[in-house]
């Protein structure tokens, strides 16, 4: 039987507050590692009720449960290099919103992103990478153009632009997610993560103030 919850347990704002508090603990070396014991594991055998979706970059330095100090069953995580939207990731996000009724989607990018750097290099040299890496670069390149139109030419500023563009495209491309945002059931926030500091900061948002 498909998983379905009639109402979110938290509002989008409350969900972001929990993530923000967890990230604050992580930055300050006060992590609690909640919901990571055997009792929690057993409680999740038959169902899950995560309060947030993370759609983030696949970078090994961006482990979502660690940087937000949460545990098993707390977050539904979807990751691709450069948080590129494809049909599989879009379907996964729609599943999280429609069937799990999760109130918050977080687009999670980070500074010094290799995928964004590759797109910028291809834009300036005209040399495209081989294989399906080319597909990643082609998906990120519109964000590179958008950043340049705002006179932003460094990788970290382009990362911010790419997070903002991804948030916007997600709401525009998915009717399920767009309807959830417009009805107030779900919010989409764009967040950038600083590798050195460990801090996650909102740079864009739909459905949350």
C-alpha positions as CSV (number, residue, x, y, z in Angstrom):
1,X,0.0,0.0,0.0
2,X,1.4,3.4,-0.9
3,X,2.5,5.7,2.0
4,X,0.2,8.6,2.5
5,X,-0.2,11.1,5.3
6,X,-3.2,13.3,5.6
7,X,-1.5,16.4,7.0
8,X,2.1,17.4,7.6
9,X,3.1,17.2,11.2
10,X,5.0,20.4,10.9
11,X,4.6,23.6,9.0
12,X,7.2,24.5,6.4
13,X,8.6,27.2,8.7
14,X,8.7,24.7,11.7
15,X,10.5,22.2,9.5
16,X,13.2,24.7,8.5
17,X,13.5,25.8,12.1
18,X,14.5,22.2,13.1
19,X,17.0,22.0,10.3
20,X,18.5,25.4,11.2
21,X,18.8,24.4,14.8
22,X,20.5,21.2,13.8
23,X,23.0,23.0,11.6
24,X,23.7,25.5,14.4
25,X,24.6,22.6,16.6
26,X,26.8,21.1,13.9
27,X,28.7,24.4,13.3
28,X,29.3,24.8,17.0
29,X,30.4,21.3,17.8
30,X,27.3,20.5,19.9
31,X,25.7,17.7,17.8
32,X,23.3,15.4,19.5
33,X,23.0,12.6,16.9
34,X,19.3,12.2,17.5
35,X,17.2,9.2,16.3
36,X,20.1,7.0,15.6
37,X,19.6,4.1,18.1
38,X,18.0,0.7,17.8
39,X,14.6,1.9,19.1
40,X,14.4,4.5,16.4
41,X,15.4,1.9,13.8
42,X,12.7,-0.5,15.0
43,X,10.0,2.2,15.0
44,X,10.6,2.8,11.3
45,X,10.1,-0.7,10.0
46,X,6.6,-0.3,8.7
47,X,6.4,3.5,7.9
48,X,8.3,6.7,7.6
49,X,7.3,10.3,8.4
50,X,10.3,12.5,7.4
51,X,9.7,16.2,8.0
52,X,12.0,17.5,5.2
53,X,13.3,16.6,1.7
54,X,16.8,17.4,0.8
55,X,17.6,17.7,-2.9
56,X,21.3,18.1,-2.8
57,X,24.6,17.8,-4.6
58,X,26.2,14.3,-4.5
59,X,29.5,15.8,-3.2
60,X,31.0,13.6,-0.4
61,X,31.5,16.6,1.8
62,X,27.7,17.3,1.9
63,X,26.2,14.6,4.0
64,X,22.8,16.0,4.8
65,X,22.0,14.1,8.0
66,X,25.3,15.0,9.5
67,X,25.3,18.8,8.7
68,X,21.7,19.1,9.9
69,X,22.2,16.8,12.9
70,X,19.2,14.6,12.3
71,X,18.7,10.8,12.3
72,X,16.9,7.9,10.8
73,X,13.5,8.7,9.3
74,X,13.9,12.5,9.6
75,X,14.8,13.4,6.0
76,X,14.0,12.1,2.6
77,X,17.2,12.6,0.6
78,X,17.7,12.9,-3.2
79,X,21.1,13.7,-4.6
80,X,22.6,14.2,-8.0
81,X,25.9,16.0,-9.0
82,X,25.1,19.7,-9.0
83,X,21.6,18.9,-7.9
84,X,20.6,18.5,-11.5
85,X,16.9,17.9,-12.1
86,X,16.1,14.8,-14.2
87,X,13.0,12.6,-14.4
88,X,14.2,10.3,-11.7
89,X,15.0,13.0,-9.2
90,X,11.8,14.9,-10.1
91,X,9.7,11.8,-9.6
92,X,11.4,11.2,-6.2
93,X,10.6,14.7,-5.1
94,X,7.0,14.4,-6.2
95,X,6.7,11.1,-4.3
96,X,8.0,12.8,-1.2
97,X,5.4,15.7,-1.5
98,X,2.4,13.8,-2.7
99,X,2.7,10.5,-0.9
100,X,4.7,11.3,2.2
101,X,3.2,14.8,2.4
102,X,6.5,16.4,3.5
103,X,6.2,20.1,4.2
104,X,9.7,21.3,3.1
105,X,12.0,20.8,0.2
106,X,15.5,22.0,0.6
107,X,17.7,22.6,-2.5
108,X,21.2,22.1,-1.1
109,X,24.2,23.5,-3.0
110,X,27.7,24.2,-1.7
111,X,30.7,26.4,-2.4
112,X,33.5,25.1,-4.7
113,X,31.1,22.8,-6.5
114,X,32.9,20.6,-9.0
115,X,29.8,20.2,-11.3
116,X,29.3,24.0,-11.4
117,X,33.0,24.5,-12.0
118,X,32.9,22.1,-15.0
119,X,29.9,23.9,-16.5
120,X,31.7,27.2,-16.2
121,X,34.9,25.8,-17.8
122,X,33.0,24.3,-20.6
123,X,31.2,27.6,-21.2
124,X,34.5,29.5,-21.4
125,X,36.6,27.0,-23.4
126,X,33.9,25.5,-25.6
127,X,35.1,22.0,-24.7
128,X,32.3,19.7,-23.5
129,X,33.1,16.6,-21.3
130,X,32.4,13.1,-22.6
131,X,29.8,10.6,-21.6
132,X,26.8,11.5,-19.4
133,X,28.9,14.1,-17.6
134,X,28.1,16.3,-20.7
135,X,24.4,16.0,-19.7
136,X,25.1,17.3,-16.3
137,X,27.0,20.3,-17.7
138,X,24.3,21.1,-20.2
139,X,21.7,21.2,-17.3
140,X,23.9,23.5,-15.3
141,X,24.9,25.9,-18.1
142,X,21.7,27.9,-18.0
143,X,22.6,28.9,-14.5
144,X,26.0,29.9,-15.6
145,X,24.5,32.2,-18.2
146,X,22.1,33.6,-15.6
147,X,25.0,34.4,-13.2
148,X,26.9,36.1,-16.0
149,X,23.9,38.2,-16.8
150,X,24.1,39.5,-13.3
151,X,27.9,40.1,-13.6
152,X,28.7,37.2,-11.5
153,X,31.7,35.2,-12.7
154,X,33.2,33.4,-9.7
155,X,32.2,29.8,-8.9
156,X,30.6,30.5,-5.5
157,X,28.4,33.3,-6.8
158,X,27.4,31.0,-9.7
159,X,26.6,28.2,-7.1
160,X,24.1,30.6,-5.4
161,X,22.6,31.4,-8.8
162,X,22.3,27.7,-9.6
163,X,20.5,27.0,-6.3
164,X,18.1,29.8,-7.0
165,X,17.5,28.6,-10.6
166,X,17.0,25.0,-9.4
167,X,14.4,26.1,-6.9
168,X,12.5,28.1,-9.5
169,X,12.6,25.3,-12.1
170,X,11.4,22.8,-9.6
171,X,8.3,24.7,-8.8
172,X,7.7,25.6,-12.5
173,X,8.3,22.1,-13.9
174,X,6.4,20.0,-11.4
175,X,2.7,20.6,-11.2
176,X,2.5,18.4,-8.0
177,X,5.1,20.5,-6.2
178,X,3.9,23.8,-7.6
179,X,0.4,23.1,-6.4
180,X,1.6,22.0,-3.0
181,X,3.6,25.3,-2.7
182,X,0.8,27.5,-3.9
183,X,-1.6,25.8,-1.4
184,X,0.8,26.3,1.5
185,X,1.3,22.6,2.2
186,X,4.9,22.6,1.1
187,X,7.7,25.2,0.8
188,X,10.9,25.1,-1.4
189,X,14.0,26.8,-0.1
190,X,17.4,27.1,-1.7
191,X,20.3,26.7,0.6
192,X,24.0,27.0,0.2
193,X,26.5,25.3,2.4
194,X,30.0,26.6,3.2
195,X,32.5,23.7,3.4
196,X,34.9,25.4,5.7
197,X,32.4,26.8,8.2
198,X,29.8,24.1,8.0
199,X,27.0,26.7,7.8
200,X,23.9,26.3,5.7
201,X,22.2,29.6,4.6
202,X,18.9,30.3,2.7
203,X,19.4,32.1,-0.6
204,X,15.9,31.7,-2.1
205,X,12.5,30.5,-1.2
206,X,9.0,29.7,-2.4
207,X,6.2,29.4,0.1
208,X,8.2,30.5,3.1
209,X,9.1,33.9,4.5
